[in-house]
Amino acid sequence: MKAARILFTAAAMLAAVSCYPGIDNPDIPEYNYHENPGPDPGTDPGTDPGNKEMSVTVNTWNASEIGTSSAKLAGSWTGATHTVREAGFMLGTSAELQGQAFQAQITPGQYGEFSEVVDLDPDVTYYYYAYVDLQDGNTIKTFKGAVKQFRTESIPDNPPPTPGSQPGWFELPVMDISVSGNYMVNGSDNSQYYAWHICPDVYGPGNKLARNYTVCYSAEHHCPVWVAAPRHSMYVGGSGRTDAYGRDPNVPADIQYSSKSTGGGCNKGHMLGSAERTVSSATNRQVFYYTNIAPQLSSGFNTGGGRWNVLEDFVDGQVCRDTLYEVIGCYFDRYTDAYGATQNPSTISYCGRDDVSMPTMFYYVLLRTKSGNSGKAVKDCSSSELKCVAFVRAHVNTRQDVSSRELMSVADLEKITGVTYFPNVPNAPKNTFNASDWGL
């Protein structure tokens, strides 16, 4: 076990770039953030003049931000009768907890909460509890919270690329990968961050862990720029919806949303939908990272039978025995679609921030074989065997159906967004499309 973490090195980041939720513990409820259950911390009660017995209630909270080499531990205390001298965590690799103590920074008081990010080893089960030391004169007494456990993620079979390289997955747009501190950034625009997530318990061809999705997230707009993902029946099962909203540990926390509240007339719009990743609870939790969430208008757009939902249903119908590759994206400049619907840029208060850009347009870019059951990889197909197209909708579009008027070639969308799609499929027919190929 390693010492308390200060910062990842670039090398450590590249070795741990994929994120997996921890292994399920049925006795520990899942959560991402904890609000202090007690009142605001008060003044330090000091030494009790009545010589009352020392007492405090210590809570150990679930570990969060679990990766291959780190996790965030959290705890709190309530009702301290004497001076809180120290608080922290005892962490070890066995339930006996003959491990290492990690002291946290605290503000002494009758109530308080604390957390610490610690360096760990991959694919290891850790046990921990929160502790609080009370002091009465020369007497110090330690109080412990409940013991909890989690497991760090495994390093994936498909290793992350080196900076500047382009991952070979077919759904990906061009990625100019560079490193900034602990994170992957766009080397041409360091306000954009990259992260991808590998399913922790789902295996694809070659018995390798299946990829879930890749995201490009904007620090300027506090919103995803695009999310790229494969679609296939192998990702759909009976796990259901976890609603495990929380920050993506592979993107700086301070540029993401800070709560799952909404605002600006918008609700939480998944880019890659929850229903598209129900093969396991761990896989579904990954699509609830805030980096996969964009503000979408509640009224008529992202609500039961709304305009975006109708398009989502249409895309669901394009999933085939061969893999469907999709990019779901946001656009933030003024946009007028083919129906004449115009949306102007705006900034809204949303999910705990007051500086979120509401997208002016959403789009899908799709690529698959025409037959849907060729059994061939798209890179091995001729252009005539493939179909690709962009579906584009202004955020304020009032159309309920899907029609050919909202289609455009992928090459034309590239001119609007500045994003290059499907660089790993050079035979993709990005310059042309036939609406009839898509049933329109």
Secondary structure, 3 states (H helix, E strand, C coil): CCCECCCCCHHHHHHCCCCCCCCCCCCCCCCCCCCCCCCCCCCCCCCCCCCCCCCCEEEEEEEECCCCCEEEEEEEEECCCCEEEEEEEEEECCCCCCCEEEECCCCCCCCEEEEEEEECCCCCEEEEEEEEEEEECCEEEEEECCCEEEECCCCCCCCCCCCCCCCCCCCCCCCCEEEECCEEEECCEEEEEEEEEEEEEEECHHHCEEEEEEEEEECCCCEEEEEEEEECHHHCCCCCCCCCCECCCCCCHHHCCCCCCCECCEEEEECCCHHHCCCCHHHHHHCCEHHHEEEEECCCCCCCCCHHHHHHHHHHCCCCCCCEEEEEEEECCCEECCCCCEECCEEEEECCEEEEEECCEEEEEEEEECCCCCCCCHHHCCHHHEEEEEEEEECCCCCCCCCHHHEECHHHHHHHHCCCCCCCCCCCCCCCCCHHHHCC
